[in-house]
Amino acid sequence: MKKKNVFDVIPIYIIIAGFLISCSNANTPQERRDTEDVKRLVINKENAGILDFTGFFNPPEFIPLETNQYSIFTAWNQVVITDSIIFIVPQSNQIPNGVLMFSRAGNFRNSIFEYGRGPGEYISLPFIFVEESLSQILFYDVMNYTFGWMDYSGKFLKKIKVQGLAGKNIYVHPKTGKILLDTSAGGVIKDSIYHHCQLVIFDPKTKKYNAIREMPHYENWLSATGFSKYADCIYFKPTSWDTIYSIGEQDMSPKYIFDFGRYSKPRAYYKNDPVEYTSLNNMTGLVHTHLFFKETDSYIISTHSVFREGRLFHYYNKETETSHVYDRFKNAYIGQTEIIQLDAGVLPFFSYGDKLIFIYEPIELIRNYNRLMMKLSPDEMQLFTLNYPKYIELIRNIKETDNPVLALYSVRSSKK
């Protein structure tokens, strides 16, 4: 039986040489200025409802990923989809620091595995950024303090060593060409001491960087969905912070603030007290991590984790300026017709264009089908087959031991 992936956060273990003694007022988001440029998204989890996928989303595009001895994986750090290729970065305890590449139809193409300490190798490859126009893959090797560029075959094109950066998730700003490195679970070394900060903006031309938003403590997790793009704007979403930032030339500024009322993190969470930080983070009912953020012309979607109480799916309609929040769901598109609580396995992980990427284990999809066979009468099952032909076709062509299945969902245009 395959191990089910639980993708919430990805820990980094680094030795912290010292704690930052003071922090900027910008590190206390709930005390921060409400201006015309900062929009507060009020999310009332006490009014959470049921997310019915068939009413909310259009029928998904299922992409079963080919399974063979070279492509098999059961958990992932990252999924990147371009117009022609699907990139999978498996969790490193399964295929250490590798990249799997599939066609858009899910056929296995090739893998990259250059683990080692040689000139054309790397030690750490947790996240990637795909520069599709150049057919290049960019990553940060945190164990070697090195930015690396490879082609799609894994051949190294360039390396830039930058001593003293501890970060993993990576993005390239389309306007400036500068590299954005999420350091919220690490930081930068100055005067032989780690200073915790949220972001580093690195200029590959000058080989210099700016450390942005120093913090009173480092985050012991890191989200692969920390960066997102809308129009010409690049957003940064620290996993535990309540703020979405817009990244500029040299700095970043608040754009959205999540407001969960009494379930938001207390102000003391952002202060310089690691003991209090830990205790506050573990309060039952507290919305303590923000897992996913996406903006389009029509909506904003975000997902959140509530300590010991499951997950939240938030939808903000730009036209009506209203927020809707869900903590339960049903999804007949994958054979699941009973209402159950949202958890990590039923939330979007990544996005491609205007579509959200969900990832399903074949064993769960097949189990849903078997439950339907036991629950529905022959006539009801025939009707279900007519209504959801993509799911039925998928079930007929997958096995329990296959690779995960990607499902690309778009929000219905009539959704209010």
C-alpha positions, 0 to 999 in steps of 0.5 A: 500500500502506498504511503499517503502524502501529507503536504502541509509544511516542509521542515528545515533543520539548521543550527541557529547560532543566536537569536535576533534581539530586536525586530522592526514594527513591520514584524507585527502584522496585526498592529500594522497600518490599514491603508488603501493599499492593504486589504483586510480579508475577513474570514469567519470560520464560525460560518464555515459551510460545505464546499460542493465541488460540482457546484463550485468547480468545472469538471477536472482534467485528470492526469495520471502520471506514468508509473515505472521503475524510474518514475515512481514516487509517493510523496512530493515537495513540489509540482510545476506544470508548464505548457508542455512538461510536468515537473515533480520534485519528490520528497527527499527521503524517497528520491533524494534531491531529484526531479521527475519530468512528464509530458502534459499527458502524464507520460514519463519523459526523464529524471534528473538525479545529480546528487553528490559533491562534484562540479556537476552535482548538488547536495540539496534540491528541495524546490525548483523554479522553471524558466520555460522560455530558456528551458532551464531549471533554477534551484538553491542548494542550501547545503552548498550556499549555491544557486544552480541552473540546469537544463532539462537533462540535468546538465549544469549551466551555471552556479553562483555561490553566495555564502551564508544564506539559508533558504529553499523555496525560490522564484524569479521576478519577471520584471527585474530578473532578480531571484527571490529566496524564501528564508523564513525557515532560515535566514542570513549569516551576519557577524557569524550569527544567523539573523532570521528574515523572511525573504532575500532578493538576490541579483545574479548580475551583481551577486549581491542581495537584500535581506528583507523583514528580519524576524524575532524567530525562524519558522520551522516549516516552509511552504512550497506555495510561498510565491504566486503570480498575478498579472505583473505582481509577485506575491509572497506568503510566509507560512505562519504570517497573516500577511500576503506581500507584494514584492518590488525591486528591492523590498516587499510591502503588505498587500492582503491581511488575513483576519480570522477575528479571535482565531487570528494569532495574538500579537505576542506571536510576532514578538521576540519570545520563542517560548511564547511563540511556541505556546501560542502556535499550539492553541487549539482553534488558532488559524496557525498556518496559511498553505495556499494563495492564488489571485485571478481577475475574478477571485482570491482563493486561500487555504489555511490550517486550524490547529487540531481542527482541520483545514479551511478553504477561503474564496473571495469574490472580487465582484461582490467583495464577499468572502466564503469559507468552507471546512467540509466538502463533498466531491462527486468528481472523484466518487466522494458523495458524503460530506466530510471534513476538509483535510490536507489531502483534499486541498489544492497544492499548486496552480497552473494558469487559472486552474488549481492542482489537486493531487490524489492517491489512486488507492483513495480514488479506487476506494471511493468507487468501491464504496459507490458500488456498494451504496448505489443501486444499478440504476443509480450507478448507471446515472452516476457513470453518465454524469461523471464519465472522466472519473469512471474512465480514470478508474478503469485505467489506474491501479492502487500502486500507481503514481498519484493522479493530478487533477486540474480544476477551474472555478465556474464562471457563474460562481458568486 
